[in-house]
């Protein structure tokens, strides 16, 4: 089983001596400079990012808001990070920001960063007097993460920010139980998958989903079917898709057996495919008594990045 870790972001207020002058009016900047650091901890989560080195690769695509109230100018107004230091875990960005004097600040963070705008595939919609909305469209190849808000001030170190992963992940293995060694898979496609939704920055909830598309598993096709029950054959690539669904439908195209359509995948022991879970889908190829018919059995089990169950589905051809 693959073990991954949850990324913890700590906010530290560092007082710069002789750097600020406090006035009687409020709010005013304090002497407490805002910095954010990253470390790994022994928590379980789902992501393609497993350690600080992986996190550094996406270090210029983290979005941060720091506010006292959404009705007031932000302390950190939709800041995009520039890097993550692989030695110290420090998040870096352009500019310097300070806590307001004796005012509490709430920190919100998400990934991947999207520019402020009014239209497009991925953009942040600013709202007057309210938290912004992240509009996004999935390709299936990128994670979506959100950190629960924490509170800090110039005299209070906030609790750690813990990123949660908001999508369900799918990857595949093959088993040949019917002499399919001369057959190759040319594509595995999720049919009519919703790709567009909204992330509420205030609380990390997702809005309604829309824009159904066919999304193909990225892999090195064609893939010969050579796996056995003792040694299942792993297919390169994975997809991260809408969570909370009871089932998905696949089309599996082969080079000499045609296309197996509407292969249904459902979780076992769970009512829906859960956010933050990685599901391994096993495609078992069997011949029926009639030579021209093929039976594909699919099973899905959850790698315990978060606790989950098993799933299965079958198709007759």
LOMI-374524 format. One record per residue (C-alpha): x, y, z. Coordinates in steps of 0.1 Angstrom, whole numbers, plus 5000, padded with zeros to 4 digits. Layout:
XYZ;...
# end
This chain:
500050005000;501250354992;501750575022;501550945018;501651235042;499651535049;501351865045;501252095075;501852465071;502752665102;502453045104;505053225125;505053585136;508653715138;509054055155;511554275136;513054505162;512954875155;511154815121;507654955128;506155255144;502655205160;500055485158;496955525179;494655465150;493655105141;494354895123;498054955117;500854725109;502654565139;506254455142;505254095135;506253985100;504153715085;506053405073;504853055064;506752735068;506052385055;506852055072;505751695069;503951515097;502651165103;499151225089;497551035060;496151195029;495751144992;498051334968;500651284942;502751504965;504451274991;507251475006;508851815009;510751764976;507551694958;505851994974;508752214963;507952124927;504552284931;505852564953;505052844929;501352754926;499952794961;497453064968;497153245001;494653495016;495153655050;492253865063;490854025094;487354045078;486253985042;484654335043;488054495049;491154515027;493154185029;496354165049;497653925022;495453984991;495453664971;499253614972;500853354949;503853174963;507153184943;508852874959;509152634987;512552605003;513452235003;515852265033;513652475057;510152425042;509752805041;507052935017;508353224997;506553504979;507153854966;506854134991;506654165029;503554145050;502954235086;500254145111;497954435120;498554555155;496554345180;494154225153;493553855146;494253735111;492653435094;494753245069;493253065039;495352865014;494552644984;496252474954;496552524925;496652894923;494353064897;494453434888;491753674897;489253704868;485753694856;485753404831;487853114819;488652754828;490352844861;489953184879;489253344912;486053544915;486453824940;483253924959;482654254977;482354195014;482553815011;485053535005;486153464969;485153174948;487652954929;486152844895;488052544882;487852294854;489551954858;491851784833;492051474856;495751514860;495951774887;495051764924;492852014942;493752104978;492452335005;493752415040;491252475068;491552835080;493652915111;493953235132;497053425142;498153765154;501153975162;501253805197;499753465189;501253185167;498353025148;497652655147;499152465117;497452475083;496652125071;495952075034;493051845025;492751684991;489351734976;489151484947;488951104942;491950934925;491850634902;494550404888;494450064872;495849714871;495149434846;494749054851;494548814821;492548504828;491548414792;494748414771;494548784761;498348824758;497948914721;495449194730;496549544738;494549824755;494550134734;492650364758;490650374791;488150654791;485850784818;482550874802;480651194809;482651304839;481751644853;484751864851;483752214863;482852334898;483552604924;485652594956;484352814984;487452964999;485553045031;485052685041;486552455015;483252315002;482652244966;479652374946;477552214920;479352024892;478852064854;480552044820;480551664815;483451544793;485151214783;488451194801;491050944791;493550784815;497050924804;499350624799;501850474775;499450304751;499150044736;499349824768;499549454763;497449254787;499949034806;499049054843;498148754864;496248714897;499548654915;501248954898;498649214885;499949444858;500049804868;499150064842;501050394844;499050704850;496150814872;493151044872;491751274899;488051334895;484851454911;484251294945;480951184960;479650984931;478050634934;479550514901;481650584870;481350444835;484350344814;485050274777;487950034772;489350024737;491549734725;493449664693;491649344683;488649294706;486849614699;485649864726;484149744759;481650014766;479950134798;482049934822;480550034856;482750104886;481050124920;482650124955;482049834980;481549915016;480950285008;478050454992;480150684971;483750734959;485250954987;487351264985;490851204996;490850834986;492850654959;491050374942;492850094924;490649954896;491349594886;490349494851;490149114849;489748974813;488048634810;486748444779;483248294781;482347964766;481548144733;484848244718;483548584707;482448684741;484648834767;483848904804;485649184821;485449194859;486449524876;487249564912;488249874931;490049904965;491150194985;494750264993;494450395029;495650745025;492350785043;490250505055;488050355028;486550025015;486549814984;484549834952;483749624921;481949614888;481449374859;480749384822;479649104798;480449114762;
# end
